[in-house]
Amino acid sequence: MPSSLHQTLVDLLRHAPGLVPELLRAAGVAVSVDSVRPLDAVLDQLERRVDLAMEVQVPGLGPVAIGFEVQLAIDADKLRSWPVYLTSLRRAACQRALLVVVTPDPRVARWAARPIDLGPGNEGFRVHVLGPTQIPRVTEARVARRQPELAVLSALAHAAADGDPELVYVAAAGLEGLDSGRARSYGSVLIRSLNTALRATLKVTMLDTEAQFTEVGDDPEITPEFVERALRFGRRVWEEELRRDAVREQARAQGLVQGLEQGLEQGLVQGLVQGLVQGRREALLRFLARAGLRPTPEEAQRIATCTELALLDRWIDQSVGAATVAAALAER
């Protein structure tokens, strides 16, 4: 049975047909598209199916069938079924077809991009791959509000690997504009996809967190209440971006834009870094407390004066399963 992440990725694509031309270009298919319409995902009488099928109208070529396959793990059987899927997508009314494999995992993306040997003279069959390298990073709330599905895809592909909670905050800003059911579903899957350090950062950033999680071992189970908090936090991110835009526009009208933007950017960057550092410190102390570990005054001072995000993230990771505070703060 498909996982919740698999189903969410399929649903993101299904609800955002307008993204198809942009995703095709990202996957290396440089074509213009006039229109997009859904197709039956069942390919033949054996009921073989792709995860999602669409037809695009390409000027000068006519209709092209697009099959989307979400792939979360390496599966050798797919190397046999993907060529069948592609040929089955071609029909009397649509004789050109493409198969696009979508994955947030860079290892799976590299595997899927390799040529498939179909036999002598046909050793170079390839599918198109839409992996982390091809998926753009959505870093502005205004873009997330226009393309919430792309913002979620961006966060799924890059937030954990980059160690960047801002991609999650921006995605939450986009989700807040969707209907509540899809917003909660996407938000829950997104947060569950994050690593321990990023989850801890979200906990201390999105207001009081202790009441928002149920403890299950070392990794907290995310509750619906926390997802709601994340969506409300997304609205604040969106409103803050609107406020900054309004201030910049007013300054522009007064001819003060250059100096103001420099001051704003410097203050925003400094404030963001300070907030992230403090969030990491608090997360580290929470993890140590849950493990029954109490820092000495010297260790507490070391944590309180650390300003390096990467080092704090490493200490958080090391605190999981650590027997002593010294082990958690050990140098590599």
C-alpha positions in Angstrom: 0.0 0.0 0.0 1.4 3.4 -0.9 2.9 5.4 2.0 1.4 8.8 3.0 4.5 10.5 1.5 3.9 8.7 -1.8 0.2 9.6 -1.9 0.9 13.2 -1.0 3.4 13.6 -3.9 0.8 12.1 -6.3 -1.9 14.4 -4.8 0.4 17.5 -5.2 0.8 16.8 -8.9 -2.9 16.0 -9.4 -4.0 19.2 -7.9 -1.5 21.4 -9.7 -1.8 20.7 -13.4 -0.6 24.3 -14.1 2.8 23.2 -12.7 3.3 20.5 -15.3 5.0 22.7 -18.0 7.4 24.0 -15.3 8.1 20.5 -14.0 8.7 19.2 -17.5 11.3 21.9 -18.2 13.0 21.1 -14.8 13.1 17.4 -15.8 14.8 18.3 -19.1 11.8 18.4 -21.4 12.1 21.7 -23.2 8.7 22.1 -24.8 6.0 24.8 -24.8 2.6 23.6 -23.5 -0.8 25.0 -24.6 -3.0 23.0 -22.3 -3.1 20.1 -19.8 -5.8 17.6 -19.1 -5.9 14.4 -17.0 -5.8 10.9 -18.5 -6.8 7.5 -17.2 -3.9 6.2 -15.2 -4.8 2.6 -16.0 -2.7 1.7 -19.1 -4.0 -1.6 -20.4 -6.3 -4.6 -19.9 -3.9 -6.0 -17.3 -4.6 -2.9 -15.3 -1.0 -1.8 -15.2 -1.1 1.8 -14.1 1.1 4.9 -13.6 0.6 7.0 -10.5 -0.8 9.9 -12.5 -1.3 10.5 -16.3 -1.9 13.7 -18.1 -2.0 14.9 -21.7 -0.4 18.1 -22.8 -0.9 19.9 -26.1 2.5 20.9 -27.5 2.5 23.4 -30.4 3.8 21.8 -33.6 3.6 18.3 -32.1 0.0 17.9 -30.9 -0.9 15.8 -27.9 1.8 14.2 -25.7 0.9 11.7 -22.9 2.8 12.3 -19.6 3.0 9.5 -17.0 4.2 10.5 -13.5 5.7 7.8 -11.3 6.5 8.7 -7.6 9.5 6.6 -6.5 10.7 6.7 -2.9 13.1 3.7 -3.0 15.3 1.8 -5.4 13.2 -1.0 -6.9 14.8 -3.1 -9.7 11.4 -4.3 -10.9 10.7 -0.7 -12.0 13.5 -1.0 -14.6 11.4 -3.7 -16.3 8.0 -2.0 -15.9 8.9 1.6 -16.8 9.5 0.9 -20.6 6.1 -1.0 -20.7 4.4 2.0 -19.0 5.9 4.3 -21.6 4.8 2.3 -24.6 1.4 1.8 -23.1 0.9 5.5 -22.7 1.1 5.9 -26.5 -2.4 5.6 -27.9 -4.1 6.1 -31.3 -5.0 9.7 -30.4 -1.7 10.4 -28.6 1.3 8.8 -30.2 4.0 10.6 -28.3 4.6 9.9 -24.6 7.0 10.7 -21.7 7.5 9.0 -18.3 8.6 11.3 -15.5 9.9 9.7 -12.2 9.4 12.0 -9.2 11.5 11.5 -6.1 12.7 13.6 -3.1 15.6 11.2 -2.5 18.9 12.1 -4.4 20.1 8.5 -4.3 16.9 7.3 -5.9 17.1 10.1 -8.5 20.6 9.1 -9.5 19.5 5.4 -9.8 16.4 6.2 -11.9 18.4 8.5 -14.3 20.7 5.6 -15.4 20.0 4.1 -18.9 18.0 0.9 -19.0 19.4 -1.8 -21.3 16.5 -3.2 -23.4 18.7 -5.4 -25.5 21.1 -5.1 -28.5 20.7 -1.7 -30.2 18.4 -0.4 -27.4 20.8 -0.1 -24.5 20.1 3.6 -23.8 16.4 3.8 -22.8 15.9 6.5 -20.1 13.0 8.0 -18.2 12.9 11.6 -17.2 13.7 12.3 -13.6 12.5 15.1 -11.3 14.6 14.8 -8.2 16.1 17.3 -5.7 18.6 18.6 -8.3 15.7 19.5 -10.6 13.1 20.7 -8.0 13.5 24.4 -7.3 13.8 25.9 -3.8 10.8 28.1 -3.0 12.1 30.7 -0.6 9.5 33.4 -0.8 6.0 33.3 0.7 4.5 35.2 -2.3 5.6 32.3 -4.5 4.3 29.7 -2.1 0.9 31.4 -2.0 0.7 31.2 -5.8 2.1 27.7 -6.1 1.6 25.9 -2.7 2.1 22.5 -4.2 5.5 23.5 -5.5 6.4 25.0 -2.1 5.6 21.7 -0.4 7.6 19.8 -3.0 10.5 22.2 -2.5 10.5 21.6 1.3 10.2 17.8 0.9 13.1 17.8 -1.4 15.5 20.2 0.3 14.6 21.2 3.9 16.1 18.2 5.6 19.1 18.0 3.3 19.9 21.7 3.6 19.0 21.9 7.3 16.9 24.9 6.4 13.7 25.4 8.4 12.9 28.5 6.3 11.8 26.3 3.4 9.3 24.7 5.8 8.0 28.1 7.0 7.6 29.3 3.5 5.7 26.0 2.6 3.5 26.6 5.6 2.7 30.1 4.3 1.5 28.5 1.0 -0.5 25.7 2.7 -2.4 28.3 4.7 -4.1 29.3 1.5 -5.4 25.8 0.6 -8.6 24.2 1.9 -8.2 22.9 5.4 -8.2 19.2 4.6 -5.4 19.3 2.1 -3.4 21.9 4.2 -3.5 19.6 7.2 -2.7 16.5 5.2 0.3 18.1 3.4 1.5 19.8 6.5 1.5 16.6 8.5 3.4 14.6 5.9 5.9 17.5 5.4 6.7 17.7 9.1 7.0 14.0 9.5 9.6 13.9 6.7 12.0 16.1 8.6 15.0 14.9 10.6 15.2 15.2 14.4 17.2 18.5 14.4 14.7 20.3 12.1 11.7 19.0 14.1 13.3 20.3 17.2 13.8 23.7 15.6 10.2 23.8 14.5 9.1 22.9 18.0 10.9 25.9 19.6 10.1 28.3 16.8 6.4 27.7 16.4 5.5 28.8 19.9 5.1 26.7 23.0 5.7 23.1 22.0 5.5 20.8 25.0 1.8 20.6 24.7 1.9 20.1 21.0 3.7 16.7 21.0 3.1 13.3 22.5 6.4 11.6 23.5 7.1 8.3 21.8 10.6 7.2 22.6 13.3 9.6 21.4 11.2 10.9 18.5 8.0 12.9 19.3 4.8 12.0 17.6 3.4 15.0 15.8 -0.1 15.9 16.8 -2.8 17.5 14.7 -2.7 20.5 17.0 1.0 21.1 16.1 0.1 21.0 12.4 -2.5 23.6 13.0 0.1 25.7 14.8 2.4 25.3 11.9 -0.3 26.6 9.5 -1.0 29.6 11.7 2.7 30.3 11.8 2.7 30.2 8.0 0.1 32.9 8.0 2.4 35.1 10.1 5.3 34.4 7.7 3.1 35.6 4.8 1.8 38.7 6.6 5.4 39.6 7.6 6.5 39.4 4.0 3.6 41.6 2.9 4.5 44.1 5.6 8.1 44.2 4.5 7.0 44.7 0.9 4.8 47.5 1.9 7.6 49.2 3.7 9.9 48.8 0.7 7.3 50.2 -1.6 6.7 53.2 0.6 10.5 53.8 0.8 10.8 53.5 -3.0 8.2 56.2 -3.4 10.2 58.4 -1.1 13.5 57.7 -2.9 14.9 56.0 0.2 14.9 52.5 -1.0 18.6 51.7 -1.2 19.5 52.7 2.4 16.3 51.2 3.8 16.7 47.9 2.0 20.3 47.6 3.3 19.1 48.3 6.8 16.1 45.9 6.6 18.2 43.1 5.1 20.9 43.5 7.7 18.4 43.6 10.6 16.3 40.7 9.2 19.4 38.5 8.6 20.8 39.3 12.1 17.4 38.6 13.7 16.8 35.4 11.8 20.3 34.0 12.7 19.8 35.0 16.4 16.4 33.3 16.4 17.7 30.1 14.8 20.7 30.0 17.2 18.5 30.4 20.3 16.0 27.8 18.9 18.8 25.3 18.5 20.1 26.0 22.1 16.7 25.4 23.6 16.2 22.3 21.5 19.5 20.9 22.7 18.6 21.5 26.3 15.3 19.8 25.9 16.8 16.7 24.3 19.4 16.5 27.2 16.7 16.9 29.8 14.6 14.2 28.2 17.6 11.9 28.4 18.0 12.7 32.1 21.2 14.6 31.5 22.0 17.8 33.3 24.9 20.0 32.0 27.5 21.3 34.5 27.9 25.0 34.8 30.8 24.9 32.3 28.8 22.8 29.8 25.8 25.1 30.2 28.0 28.1 29.5 29.4 26.4 26.5 25.9 25.8 25.1 24.8 29.4 25.9 27.7 31.0 24.2 27.7 28.9 21.0 26.6 30.8 18.0 27.4 28.3 15.2 24.2 26.7 13.8 26.1 23.8 12.3 27.8 23.0 15.6 24.5 23.2 17.6 22.8 20.9 15.0 25.6 18.4 15.5 25.3 18.5 19.3 21.5 17.9 18.9 22.1 14.9 16.7 24.8 13.6 19.2 22.5 14.1 22.1 20.1 11.3 20.8 21.3 8.2 22.7 24.2 10.0 24.4 25.1 8.6 27.9 26.6 11.9 29.1 26.5 15.6 28.3 30.2 15.5 27.5 29.4 12.8 24.8 26.7 15.0 23.3 29.1 18.0 23.1 32.1 15.9 22.0 34.3 17.3 19.2 34.6 15.2 16.1 
